[in-house]
Amino acid sequence: MSKRVITISIFLCVLPALTLGLVIAYFLSDAYQSTRYQGGLSSFLAAVAALLGIYALALVISISAVRKDSRRLLGEAQEHANLNKELMSQRRELQTEVDFLSTMREALITVTQDLDAETVLQKVLELTGDIVRAKGREEIGIFKCDEDGKPVPLAYRKEGATLFGRELEKVYIDKHNVAECAEYKRLFRLADEDQLDIALPLTADREIVGVLKVVVPLEGHREEKHALAELLEQNLQNFANTVALAIKTPDLYTRTITDGLTGLYSKRHFLSQIPTYFEMARRHNEPLSMLMVDIDHFKQVNDTHGHQTGDIVLKAVAGVLKKASRLSDSVYRYGGEEMGILMPESSVREAEMTAERLRKKVESKKMTGSDKEEVRVTISIGVATFMPGMTGFQQIVEHADKALYEAKRTGRNKVCVFGAPIPQQVETSA
């Protein structure tokens, strides 16, 4: 309350008391008796009326001042309320930004450390759900562009569950604006006040690798929904680079460790993996076997049918080896027409039986060359196994290579085990 209002309030309290005191004093005084019949009473009453007029005027001024101060106080209170609301909004935005940066950090750690594609995609979808804060009511799809540039669903999150592969065929996937987003390489957003429906292009190294599709409900009044949609769109655009990296990283890693022609693991990957297998076998005295495979007369295939047919043969043989091997075995393109198979926890007898089964499958395989002629090939296989006293993985590779040499030297299209008697077998023409 202002000093003016306080002063007037005090005056309004004092003036009535003063007036009443004067009246009482007058009636008790001798002046009252002497002026009673001489008109003095009229003068006194006029003075009292004047005082009461002054009181009424002061009362009006006081009420006006109180109202003015009340309006001012209400205005200040409204300003404080607006300021508090703005501060709360800024606090929420800052908290959202902190949460977003934390999510980005967690996503980058996942992408760079975990190279299993499904694990990466599932984690990224969960983190995208955290960004939109829909508590399981969101629908999020990650699409990868195929060789023709068409977006194909890789993973889809719906009702809190993430789906991959064949599971995607069991649910409805919202593909609205996905194809347009991939084709025109720009963001598409459906105008809707009750939900955010957005498709964002995913680019890596200036190349579009896929599309991120998000549908999430919006809550609050109209202004709040609009502000939330704008904030989520901005955060999703920033997060899209991480999603693109999640798609690209497993693909780049796969290209690094696999042979582009056959799809088998590369020799470089073989040399990075075999020391680990060897050390486990040596430390725990577990069996470890290796097959060294070579396509017989492969040069003759190239000379007769051409190098394109040679590539067809390489891919076909690689496919047989990969499909017929156990899930725990690893198949590598060792170099040229040579391929290797690492078989952990396989004894030499088990490895020999597997090698013989592979040899027969390749022998019976019919292939059609680039010249439309039928082509048949055979393979020779050398088998070696870990033996106590070995000091390095190079010894297993050397033994498998020597066994392969014996298989080719003694007729081809056969399996030889290092250190075992050489079986006699008539060479089958290839």
URFEN-V519091 format. One record per helix or strand of 2 or more residues. SS is the DSSP state (H for helix, E for strand). FROM is the first residue (numbers start at 0). TO is the last residue. If there is no record, write none. Layout:
SS;FROM;TO / SS;FROM;TO
//
This chain:
H;2;27 / H;29;34 / H;39;112 / H;116;131 / E;138;144 / E;150;157 / E;160;163 / H;164;169 / H;177;183 / E;187;189 / E;194;203 / E;206;216 / H;221;256 / H;266;283 / E;287;294 / H;297;304 / H;306;323 / E;329;334 / E;337;343 / H;347;362 / E;366;367 / E;373;374 / E;378;384 / H;392;408 / E;414;416
//
